[in-house]
Amino acid sequence: MENTVERDRQKKRKEKQRRKRRSKKKKKKKKKKKKKKKKKKKKKKKKKKKKKKKKKKKKKKKKKKKKKKKKKKKKKKKKKKKKKKKKKKKKKKKKKKKKKKKKKKKKKKKKKKKKKKKKKKKKKKKRDGGRMEYQ
């Protein structure tokens, strides 16, 4: 009799545990369903905000008009560059005349350069002698 009583008690305990587990699972499922419904409501609110963003897109159209103005400025710069090239050619002719006057002064300086060349030859001989000693 004692064994049968203990077995009955164990069966009842197991049944209670199973019921609790099933009840917990059902509660979790219900909570998940409720959360999904809330998310759908939030999405509807976000759609309303997107309508406000459409107004900002109209401002972007104004920026495109500014780009057209920049193209006009580039055309003006090309015309100015052509005028500057013509002026530079005239200045080069004047510089050639000045160089002819400087050539007369260089003839006097050639005599001084001859003296410097003699000094350089003496230095080279000393350097050659020094190098031979190191070898």
C-alpha atoms as an extended CHARMM CRD file, in Angstrom:
* protein
*
       135  EXT
         1         1  MET       CA              0.0000000000        0.0000000000        0.0000000000  PROA      1               0.0000000000
         2         2  GLU       CA              2.8230000000        2.3510000000        0.8200000000  PROA      2               0.0000000000
         3         3  ASN       CA              4.3360000000        1.9340000000       -2.6240000000  PROA      3               0.0000000000
         4         4  THR       CA              1.0730000000        2.6780000000       -4.3800000000  PROA      4               0.0000000000
         5         5  VAL       CA              0.5160000000        5.8610000000       -2.3550000000  PROA      5               0.0000000000
         6         6  GLU       CA              3.9990000000        7.1550000000       -3.2030000000  PROA      6               0.0000000000
         7         7  ARG       CA              3.5000000000        6.4360000000       -6.8950000000  PROA      7               0.0000000000
         8         8  ASP       CA              0.2340000000        8.3550000000       -6.9310000000  PROA      8               0.0000000000
         9         9  ARG       CA              1.9330000000       11.3460000000       -5.3100000000  PROA      9               0.0000000000
        10        10  GLN       CA              4.7420000000       11.2940000000       -7.8690000000  PROA      10              0.0000000000
        11        11  LYS       CA              2.2760000000       11.2080000000      -10.7590000000  PROA      11              0.0000000000
        12        12  LYS       CA              0.4000000000       14.1900000000       -9.3730000000  PROA      12              0.0000000000
        13        13  ARG       CA              3.6320000000       16.1580000000       -8.9910000000  PROA      13              0.0000000000
        14        14  LYS       CA              4.6740000000       15.4330000000      -12.5590000000  PROA      14              0.0000000000
        15        15  GLU       CA              1.2760000000       16.4760000000      -13.8660000000  PROA      15              0.0000000000
        16        16  LYS       CA              1.4900000000       19.7830000000      -11.9760000000  PROA      16              0.0000000000
        17        17  GLN       CA              4.9500000000       20.4440000000      -13.4100000000  PROA      17              0.0000000000
        18        18  ARG       CA              3.7320000000       19.7640000000      -16.9430000000  PROA      18              0.0000000000
        19        19  ARG       CA              0.7860000000       22.1060000000      -16.4820000000  PROA      19              0.0000000000
        20        20  LYS       CA              3.0660000000       24.8700000000      -15.2300000000  PROA      20              0.0000000000
        21        21  ARG       CA              5.4220000000       24.4630000000      -18.1760000000  PROA      21              0.0000000000
        22        22  ARG       CA              2.5620000000       24.5730000000      -20.6680000000  PROA      22              0.0000000000
        23        23  SER       CA              1.0310000000       27.5950000000      -18.9900000000  PROA      23              0.0000000000
        24        24  LYS       CA              4.3860000000       29.4450000000      -19.1470000000  PROA      24              0.0000000000
        25        25  LYS       CA              4.7770000000       28.6710000000      -22.8260000000  PROA      25              0.0000000000
        26        26  LYS       CA              1.2930000000       29.9280000000      -23.5710000000  PROA      26              0.0000000000
        27        27  LYS       CA              1.9650000000       33.1620000000      -21.7040000000  PROA      27              0.0000000000
        28        28  LYS       CA              5.1580000000       33.7390000000      -23.6840000000  PROA      28              0.0000000000
        29        29  LYS       CA              3.3280000000       33.2500000000      -26.9550000000  PROA      29              0.0000000000
        30        30  LYS       CA              0.6790000000       35.7400000000      -25.9320000000  PROA      30              0.0000000000
        31        31  LYS       CA              3.3210000000       38.3170000000      -25.0320000000  PROA      31              0.0000000000
        32        32  LYS       CA              5.0240000000       37.9170000000      -28.3830000000  PROA      32              0.0000000000
        33        33  LYS       CA              1.7750000000       38.4600000000      -30.2280000000  PROA      33              0.0000000000
        34        34  LYS       CA              1.1090000000       41.6320000000      -28.2910000000  PROA      34              0.0000000000
        35        35  LYS       CA              4.5560000000       42.9870000000      -29.1190000000  PROA      35              0.0000000000
        36        36  LYS       CA              4.0270000000       42.4260000000      -32.8150000000  PROA      36              0.0000000000
        37        37  LYS       CA              0.8350000000       44.4220000000      -32.7190000000  PROA      37              0.0000000000
        38        38  LYS       CA              2.6420000000       47.3170000000      -31.0710000000  PROA      38              0.0000000000
        39        39  LYS       CA              5.3100000000       47.3210000000      -33.7470000000  PROA      39              0.0000000000
        40        40  LYS       CA              2.7040000000       47.6890000000      -36.4510000000  PROA      40              0.0000000000
        41        41  LYS       CA              1.3480000000       50.7740000000      -34.7440000000  PROA      41              0.0000000000
        42        42  LYS       CA              4.8210000000       52.3010000000      -34.6250000000  PROA      42              0.0000000000
        43        43  LYS       CA              5.2890000000       51.7960000000      -38.3400000000  PROA      43              0.0000000000
        44        44  LYS       CA              2.1740000000       53.8070000000      -39.0330000000  PROA      44              0.0000000000
        45        45  LYS       CA              3.6250000000       56.7090000000      -37.0720000000  PROA      45              0.0000000000
        46        46  LYS       CA              6.8210000000       56.5890000000      -39.0830000000  PROA      46              0.0000000000
        47        47  LYS       CA              4.8880000000       56.9200000000      -42.3170000000  PROA      47              0.0000000000
        48        48  LYS       CA              3.5340000000       60.2350000000      -41.1290000000  PROA      48              0.0000000000
        49        49  LYS       CA              7.0640000000       61.5020000000      -40.5800000000  PROA      49              0.0000000000
        50        50  LYS       CA              8.0550000000       60.5700000000      -44.1090000000  PROA      50              0.0000000000
        51        51  LYS       CA              5.4440000000       62.9240000000      -45.4770000000  PROA      51              0.0000000000
        52        52  LYS       CA              7.2550000000       65.8040000000      -43.7880000000  PROA      52              0.0000000000
        53        53  LYS       CA             10.5230000000       64.8090000000      -45.4350000000  PROA      53              0.0000000000
        54        54  LYS       CA              8.9790000000       65.2860000000      -48.8680000000  PROA      54              0.0000000000
        55        55  LYS       CA              8.9510000000       69.0190000000      -48.2470000000  PROA      55              0.0000000000
        56        56  LYS       CA             12.7330000000       68.9810000000      -47.8970000000  PROA      56              0.0000000000
        57        57  LYS       CA             13.1030000000       67.4910000000      -51.3630000000  PROA      57              0.0000000000
        58        58  LYS       CA             11.6480000000       70.6540000000      -52.8470000000  PROA      58              0.0000000000
        59        59  LYS       CA             14.5810000000       72.6190000000      -51.4560000000  PROA      59              0.0000000000
        60        60  LYS       CA             17.0300000000       70.4340000000      -53.3460000000  PROA      60              0.0000000000
        61        61  LYS       CA             15.5800000000       71.6450000000      -56.6440000000  PROA      61              0.0000000000
        62        62  LYS       CA             16.8080000000       75.1500000000      -55.8410000000  PROA      62              0.0000000000
        63        63  LYS       CA             20.3710000000       73.8940000000      -55.5920000000  PROA      63              0.0000000000
        64        64  LYS       CA             20.2510000000       72.6550000000      -59.1770000000  PROA      64              0.0000000000
        65        65  LYS       CA             19.6410000000       76.1950000000      -60.3750000000  PROA      65              0.0000000000
        66        66  LYS       CA             22.8720000000       77.3450000000      -58.7580000000  PROA      66              0.0000000000
        67        67  LYS       CA             24.8750000000       74.8580000000      -60.8080000000  PROA      67              0.0000000000
        68        68  LYS       CA             23.7050000000       76.5120000000      -64.0180000000  PROA      68              0.0000000000
        69        69  LYS       CA             25.1860000000       79.8220000000      -62.8820000000  PROA      69              0.0000000000
        70        70  LYS       CA             28.6000000000       78.2470000000      -62.4250000000  PROA      70              0.0000000000
        71        71  LYS       CA             28.6810000000       77.1510000000      -66.0640000000  PROA      71              0.0000000000
        72        72  LYS       CA             28.2990000000       80.7480000000      -67.2040000000  PROA      72              0.0000000000
        73        73  LYS       CA             31.3370000000       81.8120000000      -65.1890000000  PROA      73              0.0000000000
        74        74  LYS       CA             33.5420000000       79.2120000000      -66.8600000000  PROA      74              0.0000000000
        75        75  LYS       CA             32.7710000000       80.6150000000      -70.3080000000  PROA      75              0.0000000000
        76        76  LYS       CA             33.9590000000       84.0710000000      -69.2590000000  PROA      76              0.0000000000
        77        77  LYS       CA             37.2810000000       82.7350000000      -68.0220000000  PROA      77              0.0000000000
        78        78  LYS       CA             38.0980000000       81.1480000000      -71.3670000000  PROA      78              0.0000000000
        79        79  LYS       CA             37.7810000000       84.4740000000      -73.1570000000  PROA      79              0.0000000000
        80        80  LYS       CA             40.1620000000       86.1920000000      -70.7430000000  PROA      80              0.0000000000
        81        81  LYS       CA             42.8830000000       83.5880000000      -71.2290000000  PROA      81              0.0000000000
        82        82  LYS       CA             43.0270000000       84.2120000000      -74.9730000000  PROA      82              0.0000000000
        83        83  LYS       CA             43.6360000000       87.9310000000      -74.4570000000  PROA      83              0.0000000000
        84        84  LYS       CA             46.4980000000       87.3230000000      -72.0280000000  PROA      84              0.0000000000
        85        85  LYS       CA             48.3960000000       85.1220000000      -74.4740000000  PROA      85              0.0000000000
        86        86  LYS       CA             48.5550000000       87.9000000000      -77.0650000000  PROA      86              0.0000000000
        87        87  LYS       CA             50.0550000000       90.3420000000      -74.5650000000  PROA      87              0.0000000000
        88        88  LYS       CA             52.7900000000       87.9150000000      -73.5180000000  PROA      88              0.0000000000
        89        89  LYS       CA             54.1120000000       87.6140000000      -77.0780000000  PROA      89              0.0000000000
        90        90  LYS       CA             54.7020000000       91.3640000000      -77.2870000000  PROA      90              0.0000000000
        91        91  LYS       CA             56.6420000000       91.4080000000      -74.0140000000  PROA      91              0.0000000000
        92        92  LYS       CA             59.0640000000       88.7120000000      -75.1930000000  PROA      92              0.0000000000
        93        93  LYS       CA             60.2430000000       90.8870000000      -78.0870000000  PROA      93              0.0000000000
        94        94  LYS       CA             61.1860000000       93.6990000000      -75.7240000000  PROA      94              0.0000000000
        95        95  LYS       CA             63.2420000000       91.3800000000      -73.5290000000  PROA      95              0.0000000000
        96        96  LYS       CA             65.4300000000       90.3150000000      -76.4660000000  PROA      96              0.0000000000
        97        97  LYS       CA             66.5940000000       93.8910000000      -76.9950000000  PROA      97              0.0000000000
        98        98  LYS       CA             67.7330000000       94.1640000000      -73.3870000000  PROA      98              0.0000000000
        99        99  LYS       CA             69.8330000000       91.0050000000      -73.6700000000  PROA      99              0.0000000000
       100       100  LYS       CA             71.9100000000       92.5090000000      -76.4880000000  PROA      100             0.0000000000
       101       101  LYS       CA             73.0170000000       95.3530000000      -74.2330000000  PROA      101             0.0000000000
       102       102  LYS       CA             74.1450000000       92.9360000000      -71.5180000000  PROA      102             0.0000000000
       103       103  LYS       CA             76.4200000000       91.0510000000      -73.9340000000  PROA      103             0.0000000000
       104       104  LYS       CA             78.7690000000       94.0400000000      -74.1860000000  PROA      104             0.0000000000
       105       105  LYS       CA             79.3170000000       93.9940000000      -70.4310000000  PROA      105             0.0000000000
       106       106  LYS       CA             80.1290000000       90.2790000000      -70.4580000000  PROA      106             0.0000000000
       107       107  LYS       CA             83.1310000000       90.8460000000      -72.7520000000  PROA      107             0.0000000000
       108       108  LYS       CA             84.8840000000       92.8240000000      -70.0220000000  PROA      108             0.0000000000
       109       109  LYS       CA             84.2530000000       90.0820000000      -67.4680000000  PROA      109             0.0000000000
       110       110  LYS       CA             85.9150000000       87.4370000000      -69.6560000000  PROA      110             0.0000000000
       111       111  LYS       CA             89.3640000000       88.7590000000      -68.7570000000  PROA      111             0.0000000000
       112       112  LYS       CA             88.6910000000       88.1630000000      -65.0690000000  PROA      112             0.0000000000
       113       113  LYS       CA             87.5620000000       84.6210000000      -65.7360000000  PROA      113             0.0000000000
       114       114  LYS       CA             90.9040000000       83.7360000000      -67.3400000000  PROA      114             0.0000000000
       115       115  LYS       CA             92.7070000000       84.4950000000      -64.0960000000  PROA      115             0.0000000000
       116       116  LYS       CA             90.3550000000       82.2400000000      -62.1710000000  PROA      116             0.0000000000
       117       117  LYS       CA             91.0220000000       79.3440000000      -64.5350000000  PROA      117             0.0000000000
       118       118  LYS       CA             94.7400000000       79.4490000000      -63.7570000000  PROA      118             0.0000000000
       119       119  LYS       CA             94.0380000000       79.1320000000      -60.0450000000  PROA      119             0.0000000000
       120       120  LYS       CA             91.8130000000       76.1400000000      -60.6220000000  PROA      120             0.0000000000
       121       121  LYS       CA             94.5670000000       74.2870000000      -62.4720000000  PROA      121             0.0000000000
       122       122  LYS       CA             96.9030000000       74.6430000000      -59.5090000000  PROA      122             0.0000000000
       123       123  LYS       CA             94.2880000000       73.2820000000      -57.1240000000  PROA      123             0.0000000000
       124       124  LYS       CA             93.7060000000       70.2540000000      -59.3290000000  PROA      124             0.0000000000
       125       125  LYS       CA             97.3760000000       69.3390000000      -59.2420000000  PROA      125             0.0000000000
       126       126  LYS       CA             97.4040000000       69.3920000000      -55.4630000000  PROA      126             0.0000000000
       127       127  ARG       CA             94.3070000000       67.2400000000      -55.2890000000  PROA      127             0.0000000000
       128       128  ASP       CA             95.7530000000       64.7110000000      -57.7230000000  PROA      128             0.0000000000
       129       129  GLY       CA             98.8860000000       64.4490000000      -55.6230000000  PROA      129             0.0000000000
       130       130  GLY       CA             96.8430000000       63.9170000000      -52.4940000000  PROA      130             0.0000000000
       131       131  ARG       CA             94.8150000000       61.2020000000      -54.0960000000  PROA      131             0.0000000000
       132       132  MET       CA             97.8950000000       59.3700000000      -55.2810000000  PROA      132             0.0000000000
       133       133  GLU       CA             99.2230000000       59.2460000000      -51.7300000000  PROA      133             0.0000000000
       134       134  TYR       CA             96.0400000000       57.7140000000      -50.3820000000  PROA      134             0.0000000000
       135       135  GLN       CA             96.0960000000       55.0540000000      -53.0650000000  PROA      135             0.0000000000
